[in-house]
Amino acid sequence: MTRPQRRAASTLALVVAALTAAVAPLAAASAAPAAPPPSGSNGGFSFAVIGDVPYGAPQIEAFPGWIDQINAAKPSLTFHVGDIKNGSSRCDDAYYRMIRADFDRFEKPLIYTPGDNEWTDCHRPNNGAYHPLERLAFDRSVFFDRPGRTLGQAPAPVTSQAAAGFPENVQLRRAGVQFAAIHVVGSNDGLQPWTGLGLTTATPEQLAAEQARMDNALAVVRSSFAAAREHHDRAVVILQQADMFDPTYTPTSSDISAFTPLVRTLVEESSTFDGDVYLLNGDSHVYNADRPLAAGSAWLTTYGVAGSADNLQRITVDGSANNTDWLRMTVRATGPALAWERVPYTP
């Protein structure tokens, strides 16, 4: 090869090398996997909600398989809104540990809030005649042993009320939605007498414990709405066990009186929030979607609450004998913030 040819070849090689160097980063960038959507965008974000499960031996046996089916659907996280057992079975230590092992089967984060069956109602003779507050302490030791972290194989950080003594009350923000799981249970939020222990009225200890739980729950609700306003979020989602608006019977004051402060707070906060509000609960076992605090609702009169919350959508998940499905909720890009569907379990 002559010197001019060598010089030309050398020049061509330099040009090719320069072009290759310039193009390589672009090719690498286009081949790189897309980053996950930030927490403030929807990105098809979905979550699962279950409750009042497992109830009885057949469901206890089926529960791990149901968890596998939820895992296969790949929701970003799952909420269990309380009652990990039925109300007529024993509240023994081994059962709680078994359910914790089941909960550890969830591949994505799991947030659980206690129900009344796993502590409030444990005074019943067929539950073992336990002291309810002792059972609550044990429940917390089993399921909330890592305050500030969810359950599941991929635990996520949450804002926890552990410092105030309520590790089960947590908040998090995902896809432009504020979530709050609060410890509010049936049995009039734990105020019904512990008859299995020979009592006919609520004890001072019982009254004080309920007041403290409710005060903390109200603080979490207010904090969630404040955060949603600050971030201009599209929705606030509150999850709890108690069905405060059970349409299957006519409640008396002894059934629901303890919920009045929460109902009032939900009306106050929702009515001054520009986005959508969703209240998800279990307890009554029958799927229901309604607006119990909209203008004209009889529940406003029942609770003696002024004003209304027309933007609050309540959803009750199936449970107990109706536990044949789980609820999938998805953040929408437009329109109402959330869409939902009941997903049947397969045999």
GUBALO-872618 format. One record per residue (C-alpha): x, y, z. Coordinates in steps of 0.2 Angstrom, whole numbers, plus 5000, padded with zeros to 4 digits. Layout:
// residues N
XYZ ...
//
This chain:
// residues 347
500050005000 500750174995 500950315007 499450415000 498350255001 498950225019 498550405023 496850395015 496550225024 497050305041 495950455038 494450345034 494850235050 494850385061 493150445053 492350275056 493050275074 492350445077 490650405070 490650235080 491050325096 489650455093 488350325089 488750205102 487950295117 486450335107 486250145103 486550105121 485250225127 483950155115 484349985121 484250015139 482749965149 481450105153 481550175170 480050135181 478850275182 479050405196 477950395211 476950545206 476450465189 475150335186 476150215174 474650095174 474850075193 473749955201 473449875218 472449735226 471249745241 470649595251 469949575268 468949455280 470049315274 470449175277 468849115286 468848935291 469748775287 469448775268 469948955265 471448935276 471948795265 471648895249 472349055255 474149025249 473548985232 472449135231 474049235236 474949155221 473549215210 473649395216 475549385213 475349325196 474249475192 475749585197 474849725207 476149855213 475549815231 474149735241 473149795256 472249675268 470949765277 470849655292 470049505299 471249365297 470049235305 468249215308 467349275323 467049095331 468849025330 470249035343 471449175344 472949065348 474749115345 475148985332 473749045320 474449225319 476149155315 475349045302 474549195294 476149295295 477049155285 475649165272 475849355271 477649325268 477149245252 476649405244 477949455231 477649635232 477349755247 475849705258 474949825270 473849745283 472749835295 472049735310 470149685311 469149655326 469149465324 470949455328 470949545345 469349645349 468249485349 469449365356 468649385373 467249265367 467349085375 467549005358 468949115354 469949065369 469249205382 470849305379 471049485385 470749585369 472149715372 473449575376 472949495359 473149665350 474949675358 475349505351 474549545334 475749695333 477249595338 476949475324 476349585310 477249755314 478949695319 479749815307 478949985309 479050095294 479149945282 477749845274 477549655274 477949555259 479549495250 479949665243 479549775258 479249965255 479550105266 477950185273 477650335285 477250245302 476450295318 477550175328 478250315338 476450355344 476150175348 475250135332 476350045320 474849985310 474350165305 475350205289 475450315275 476250315258 476050405241 476050315224 475550375207 474850535212 473750455226 473950475245 473550305254 473250285272 472850125282 472050165298 471650045313 469750065314 468749905318 467049835320 466249795336 465949985338 467850015336 468149895350 466949975363 465749835364 465849745381 467049595383 465649485389 466749325387 467749395402 466149425412 465949615408 464349705403 465049875400 466649945392 468049965405 469050125408 470550035400 469549995385 468850165383 470550245384 471250125371 469950165359 470050355361 471950345358 471750235343 470350345335 471350505339 472850435330 471850375315 471050555314 472750625314 473350515300 471750555289 472050745291 473950725287 473550625271 472350755265 473650895269 474950795259 473750775245 473350955244 475250995245 475650885231 474150925221 473650735221 472150665212 471450565226 471550505244 471250325248 470850275266 470850095271 470150015287 469249865293 467549935300 466049955289 465350115296 463950115283 463349935283 461849925272 461349755278 460549805295 459949955305 461249995317 461050055335 462050185344 463050045352 463549975335 464250135328 464350285340 466250275341 466450305322 465650485323 467250575324 467950485309 466350515299 466450705303 468250715299 467950625282 466650755278 467650905283 469250845274 468350775258 467250925255 468751045255 469750925244 469750955225 470150775220 469250605223 469150515239 469050325241 468550235257 468950045257 468349925270 467849745274 466849695289 465149665282 465749535269 464749585254 465449685240 464649855239 465050025230 464150175236 464250355242 463650355260 464150535263 463450615248 462150755250 460450675255 461150515262 460250455277 461950415285 462250595287 460750605298 461250445307 462850515312 462250695315 463550765304 463350935295 463850955277 464250815264 465650725255 464950705237 466750655231 466850515243 466650335235 466550195247 466950015242 466749855253 467649705248 466949525248 467349425263 466949275273 465849155263 465849275249 467749275247 467749215229 468749365222 469949505225 469849685221 470949755208 471049945208 471950045194 472550225193 471750305178 472550435167 470950535165 469250545172 468950475190 470650435198 470250255201 469450105191 469149945200 468549765196 468249605205 469449465200 468849295203 469949165211 470149005200 470048835208 
//
